Amino acid sequence: MIDGVFLDLWRGWGAANGFGYPITPEFEENGRIVQYYGYAKLEYWPDDPNGNVVQFGNLGEATRPFVLRRGAPGESTAVAEAAIAARAWLPVSSNAVDEDAGARYIEATNHSLTGEMRAYWEAMGETSFLGNPLSEQYEVGGITYQVFERGKVAQEPGGYPYLLPIGELVATRYGLDMNPIGQGALPAYSEELFVPPPLPEPSVAAAVEVDPNAERSIEVSISQQYMWARQGDVTLWEGYISTGKPGFDTPTGTFFINSKLPVQDMEGVIGGEYYNVPEVPDVMYFTDRGHAFHGTYWHNNFGAPMSHGCINLPMDVASWVYQWADVGTRVDIVP
């Protein structure tokens, strides 16, 4: 089962194509709520100062080889393989890395990347997905491996690098409970559960009947999380939006759009909570305290309060409203 903010992040990173399916329930580990997936671990950080309430767990460290087993030379292949893996975890000096030959030294962890492993890491978004390397490349049983903060990558001869199910590997190593739970009344996962109904667009007939000189106005209902865009008596668009969440209430009253920006980076501190959202599209301010309508690419939960006081619109709706609503358009926000 996946729910809440874990579900949002899981879907945002491609669902099962990104992390695999959940293999444990949510549980508390080192004081934080976590959940293991086939290829990742998600952690809940509600107190993160940057608002990143879900973070990737650093599973790579958990795969560090145990203390080497004792054995006579040539006694055990497993001993030799463990020694190879352990040596790969030893930090290297930047002087030992030939960057002219295509290697890349990562100072944060004192390890290097080269060849197809480097290309794979960079194609996966570098640190944003896998984190930094924790080992050098090493070969065991004809397969090349490299361990990263949040993943382990393998490459077979003649093949391309691929992710190993590190979440499953670590959960097995720690003996975590991976027994399936009953579905109960919960729906089976399908993206169809998250597809909103089509947004109504002005019909040709409506467009003909609308007085081009009629007043344009917007009404927002806080309690219904709903908005109407009207021209005269004709409603051109209506649908669900998201206003301020508790503690960040959207103001009620009559306002007027006072400025518009096609795109803007939004950053600040409201109520002691920091936020930083880059490239917010179709911004239409209606107060001098930073309240605005704008497009919203980071969530699809319209119909529920989600913002720091602004009015979140679906992306295509925001684009249309931005073109339709001039500076001076009246905005009525009711409880």
Helices and strands as residue ranges (DSSP letters): H 4-12, H 16-19, E 27-29, E 32-37, E 40-44, E 54-56, G 60-63, H 77-88, G 94-96, G 99-101, E 104-106, E 111-113, H 115-123, G 126-128, E 138-140, E 143-148, E 151-155, E 162-163, H 166-174, G 191-194, H 204-209, E 216-221, E 226-231, E 234-240, E 253-256, E 259-270, E 273-285, E 292-295, E 311-313, H 315-324, E 330-334
